[in-house]
């Protein structure tokens, strides 16, 4: 069976519900010998999931909780997943290592956190001026992106899957207004992935701080600015109490994919029906998270502006153009320095060239016709 057919069947199982639940009757071949008696008690498998987010944090943390809940339900309790927030078992930025080592069977985070291990990793999370959420999903599932992603992680014994999307993010919180590109010089900002290097080239000091530590760092002046996600999450963290200038657009993360990473040895030990359930649950949380962010960001932004006096602002066209030029230079250097990054970029850029024609003709034209 081809992998795409495998995923498609898994996705259909989620949408219909009954098909997925019917799979729960199969015995766990990884835990007991194959037997023919349907009355034989079923072995229960317990996994741990570590995340880069605070426990139950809105959208991101609750997405991981939903993933575990759906796996538990669709497997009829044969596979149960316990979720641990950042710092409960391992620190936020050690999630990949924990899954690789088998300390946990699953992880939930973002691929760009592992750029130090794999230069191509950010392509599977967010690229400045890259895909929207819908385009990103299309590239991953129908443009060869997922195959490349899984090939990249394979030497580490880890299987990645898309596990959520935030949609277009905000550019971040700033303690002082950003009126020109010169205002980035000397600015200490939290910004991960390729975008961090973009601002570093423009004179900023870039740090990578886990989400749970951001408010304190911004509040006490350890950093001058911080990017996290968007209104829904940023309101929950209370960033408006530490900075008043909230900038867009999210040039750096136009459609950010979150990831589920699975220890490959643990995954291979599952019977086929439980493997399908795990993959189907990943596809479900990937779609569900984007729907939630789209639903909740607007009301959160309204609350930030109307109730908390946040100064909502947009970067000037001159700043955007400088960010675009710096992004192109950083990406070009990246693909020239790493063969796998080059392969990934070629796939990414080819698909972007193709899909943007349809996006512009259909969605952009429609938004303009609607009055945006």
SULVEN-V924774 format. One record per residue. RES is the residue in three letters. OMEGA is omega in whole degrees, -180 to 180 (NA if undefined). D_LAST is the distance of its C-alpha to the last C-alpha in whole Angstrom. Layout:
BEGIN
<<RES	OMEGA	D_LAST> <RES	OMEGA	D_LAST>>
END
This chain:
BEGIN
<<UNK	179	44> <UNK	-177	41> <UNK	-178	39> <UNK	176	35> <UNK	-179	37> <UNK	-179	38> <UNK	-179	35> <UNK	179	34> <UNK	179	37> <UNK	180	36> <UNK	178	32> <UNK	179	34> <UNK	178	36> <UNK	-174	34> <UNK	-179	31> <UNK	177	35> <UNK	-175	36> <UNK	-180	40> <UNK	-179	40> <UNK	-179	39> <UNK	-180	42> <UNK	-179	44> <UNK	-173	45> <UNK	-178	46> <UNK	-177	49> <UNK	-179	50> <UNK	-177	53> <UNK	-176	52> <UNK	-179	54> <UNK	-174	53> <UNK	-177	55> <UNK	178	58> <UNK	177	60> <UNK	179	59> <UNK	-177	60> <UNK	-175	60> <UNK	180	61> <UNK	-179	58> <UNK	-179	59> <UNK	180	59> <UNK	-179	57> <UNK	176	54> <UNK	177	54> <UNK	-179	51> <UNK	-179	49> <UNK	177	48> <UNK	172	45> <UNK	175	44> <UNK	175	40> <UNK	-175	40> <UNK	175	36> <UNK	-176	35> <UNK	170	33> <UNK	-179	35> <UNK	177	36> <UNK	178	34> <UNK	-175	31> <UNK	176	28> <UNK	-177	26> <UNK	179	28> <UNK	179	31> <UNK	174	31> <UNK	177	29> <UNK	178	33> <UNK	178	34> <UNK	179	32> <UNK	179	34> <UNK	-179	37> <UNK	-178	37> <UNK	176	36> <UNK	180	38> <UNK	-176	41> <UNK	-176	40> <UNK	179	40> <UNK	-178	43> <UNK	180	45> <UNK	179	46> <UNK	176	48> <UNK	179	45> <UNK	-177	44> <UNK	177	42> <UNK	-175	42> <UNK	178	40> <UNK	179	40> <UNK	179	38> <UNK	178	38> <UNK	-179	42> <UNK	173	43> <UNK	178	45> <UNK	175	44> <UNK	-175	42> <UNK	-173	38> <UNK	174	38> <UNK	-179	41> <UNK	-179	40> <UNK	-180	40> <UNK	-179	44> <UNK	178	44> <UNK	178	43> <UNK	-177	45> <UNK	-178	48> <UNK	174	48> <UNK	171	48> <UNK	-179	45> <UNK	-178	44> <UNK	174	40> <UNK	177	38> <UNK	-177	34> <UNK	180	32> <UNK	-174	30> <UNK	-176	32> <UNK	176	31> <UNK	-175	34> <UNK	-179	36> <UNK	178	36> <UNK	177	39> <UNK	-173	41> <UNK	-177	39> <UNK	-178	37> <UNK	-172	35> <UNK	-177	33> <UNK	179	30> <UNK	-177	29> <UNK	176	29> <UNK	-179	27> <UNK	178	24> <UNK	179	24> <UNK	179	23> <UNK	-178	20> <UNK	-174	21> <UNK	162	19> <UNK	-179	17> <UNK	-178	18> <UNK	178	18> <UNK	179	19> <UNK	178	22> <UNK	180	23> <UNK	179	23> <UNK	-178	26> <UNK	-172	28> <UNK	-176	29> <UNK	-180	29> <UNK	177	29> <UNK	-177	32> <UNK	-178	30> <UNK	178	32> <UNK	178	35> <UNK	-179	35> <UNK	-180	34> <UNK	175	37> <UNK	-180	40> <UNK	-176	39> <UNK	-173	40> <UNK	-180	43> <UNK	179	45> <UNK	-178	45> <UNK	-176	45> <UNK	179	42> <UNK	178	39> <UNK	172	36> <UNK	172	33> <UNK	-176	29> <UNK	179	29> <UNK	175	25> <UNK	-178	22> <UNK	-169	20> <UNK	-179	17> <UNK	-178	16> <UNK	173	18> <UNK	-177	18> <UNK	173	20> <UNK	-179	23> <UNK	-177	25> <UNK	179	27> <UNK	178	30> <UNK	-180	29> <UNK	177	26> <UNK	-174	26> <UNK	178	26> <UNK	-180	27> <UNK	179	28> <UNK	-178	31> <UNK	176	30> <UNK	-177	30> <UNK	180	34> <UNK	-179	36> <UNK	176	33> <UNK	-172	34> <UNK	172	31> <UNK	-179	31> <UNK	-176	29> <UNK	170	30> <UNK	-178	30> <UNK	-177	30> <UNK	178	27> <UNK	178	30> <UNK	178	32> <UNK	-180	30> <UNK	176	30> <UNK	178	34> <UNK	-179	34> <UNK	173	32> <UNK	180	35> <UNK	171	33> <UNK	-172	36> <UNK	178	34> <UNK	178	35> <UNK	-177	35> <UNK	177	35> <UNK	-176	35> <UNK	-177	32> <UNK	-179	35> <UNK	-171	36> <UNK	-176	33> <UNK	-179	33> <UNK	-179	37> <UNK	179	36> <UNK	-177	33> <UNK	-176	35> <UNK	176	39> <UNK	175	37> <UNK	173	38> <UNK	-179	35> <UNK	-176	33> <UNK	-179	29> <UNK	172	28> <UNK	175	25> <UNK	-180	25> <UNK	-177	22> <UNK	-171	20> <UNK	-177	19> <UNK	180	21> <UNK	-175	24> <UNK	175	24> <UNK	180	25> <UNK	179	27> <UNK	178	29> <UNK	-178	29> <UNK	-180	28> <UNK	177	27> <UNK	-178	31> <UNK	-180	31> <UNK	-175	29> <UNK	-177	26> <UNK	-174	24> <UNK	-170	21> <UNK	170	19> <UNK	-4	16> <UNK	-180	15> <UNK	-178	17> <UNK	-173	19> <UNK	-178	22> <UNK	-176	21> <UNK	179	17> <UNK	-165	19> <UNK	175	22> <UNK	168	25> <UNK	-175	27> <UNK	164	31> <UNK	175	34> <UNK	-172	37> <UNK	174	40> <UNK	-172	44> <UNK	180	45> <UNK	178	48> <UNK	179	47> <UNK	-179	45> <UNK	180	47> <UNK	179	50> <UNK	170	48> <UNK	-172	48> <UNK	-178	46> <UNK	178	45> <UNK	173	44> <UNK	179	42> <UNK	179	40> <UNK	179	39> <UNK	-179	38> <UNK	179	36> <UNK	179	34> <UNK	176	34> <UNK	179	32> <UNK	180	29> <UNK	-180	29> <UNK	178	28> <UNK	179	26> <UNK	-174	24> <UNK	-177	24> <UNK	179	23> <UNK	178	20> <UNK	-179	19> <UNK	180	21> <UNK	179	19> <UNK	-178	15> <UNK	-169	17> <UNK	-175	18> <UNK	-175	17> <UNK	-179	14> <UNK	178	17> <UNK	179	19> <UNK	178	17> <UNK	179	17> <UNK	179	21> <UNK	-176	22> <UNK	-172	20> <UNK	-177	22> <UNK	-175	25> <UNK	174	26> <UNK	179	25> <UNK	178	23> <UNK	180	22> <UNK	-175	18> <UNK	176	18> <UNK	173	16> <UNK	180	19> <UNK	176	20> <UNK	180	19> <UNK	178	23> <UNK	179	23> <UNK	-180	20> <UNK	177	23> <UNK	177	26> <UNK	179	24> <UNK	-179	24> <UNK	178	27> <UNK	179	29> <UNK	-179	27> <UNK	180	28> <UNK	-180	32> <UNK	-179	32> <UNK	180	31> <UNK	178	33> <UNK	179	36> <UNK	-176	35> <UNK	177	36> <UNK	-176	39> <UNK	-175	41> <UNK	-177	40> <UNK	-179	41> <UNK	176	39> <UNK	178	36> <UNK	178	36> <UNK	-179	36> <UNK	-179	33> <UNK	179	31> <UNK	177	32> <UNK	-179	31> <UNK	-174	28> <UNK	177	27> <UNK	-179	28> <UNK	179	26> <UNK	179	23> <UNK	-179	24> <UNK	-171	24> <UNK	-177	21> <UNK	177	18> <UNK	179	19> <UNK	179	18> <UNK	-179	15> <UNK	-177	14> <UNK	-175	15> <UNK	-171	13> <UNK	-179	10> <UNK	179	9> <UNK	179	10> <UNK	-180	8> <UNK	177	5> <UNK	178	5> <UNK	180	7> <UNK	-174	5> <UNK	178	4> <UNK	NA	0>>
END
